[in-house]
Amino acid sequence: MGFDPLETVRVVDRPTAIALTGISPRTWDRLEAKGETPRKTRLSANRIGYRVSDLRAWLDARRIGTP
């Protein structure tokens, strides 16, 4: 399968973002209240999500140990 340019900007909803990161909704809420979750992307007046690329970068930044 080839490179999909939309994959880098694909946006997922909050429940999907939480599931992809593997943390609980309660932990997500706590991190969000402290401003420690990936940035949100507004798709419309009533729809907000998270870019998959931002989720990947956020997870990479939270890695522990040397590469």
C-alpha positions as CSV (number, residue, x, y, z in Angstrom):
1,M,0.0,0.0,0.0
2,G,1.3,3.5,-0.9
3,F,1.6,6.7,1.1
4,D,-1.7,8.3,1.9
5,P,-1.2,12.1,2.3
6,L,-4.5,12.5,4.2
7,E,-3.3,10.1,6.9
8,T,-1.0,12.8,8.2
9,V,-4.0,15.2,8.8
10,R,-6.7,12.6,9.5
11,V,-8.8,13.8,12.5
12,V,-10.4,11.4,15.0
13,D,-13.0,12.1,17.6
14,R,-12.3,12.2,21.4
15,P,-13.3,8.6,22.2
16,T,-11.1,7.3,19.3
17,A,-8.2,9.5,20.4
18,I,-8.5,8.1,24.0
19,A,-8.7,4.5,22.7
20,L,-5.7,5.0,20.4
21,T,-3.6,6.4,23.3
22,G,-4.6,3.5,25.6
23,I,-5.4,5.7,28.6
24,S,-8.6,6.0,30.5
25,P,-11.2,8.7,29.9
26,R,-10.7,10.0,33.4
27,T,-6.9,10.3,32.9
28,W,-7.5,12.0,29.6
29,D,-9.8,14.5,31.4
30,R,-7.2,15.2,34.0
31,L,-4.4,15.7,31.5
32,E,-6.7,17.9,29.4
33,A,-7.6,20.1,32.4
34,K,-3.8,20.6,32.9
35,G,-3.3,21.4,29.2
36,E,-1.3,18.3,28.6
37,T,-3.2,16.6,25.8
38,P,-2.6,17.1,22.0
39,R,-4.1,20.2,20.5
40,K,-7.7,20.0,19.3
41,T,-8.8,20.6,15.7
42,R,-12.1,22.3,15.0
43,L,-13.8,20.7,12.0
44,S,-17.1,22.6,12.3
45,A,-19.1,24.6,14.9
46,N,-20.0,21.4,16.7
47,R,-17.3,19.0,15.8
48,I,-13.8,18.9,17.4
49,G,-11.2,16.2,17.1
50,Y,-7.5,15.3,17.3
51,R,-5.1,14.9,14.4
52,V,-3.6,11.4,14.2
53,S,-0.2,13.0,13.6
54,D,-0.6,15.1,16.8
55,L,-1.5,12.0,18.8
56,R,1.6,10.2,17.4
57,A,3.9,13.2,18.3
58,W,2.3,13.4,21.8
59,L,2.9,9.7,22.4
60,D,6.5,9.9,21.1
61,A,7.2,12.9,23.4
62,R,6.1,10.8,26.4
63,R,8.5,7.9,25.8
64,I,10.8,6.9,28.6
65,G,14.4,5.9,28.3
66,T,17.0,6.2,25.7
67,P,16.3,5.3,22.0
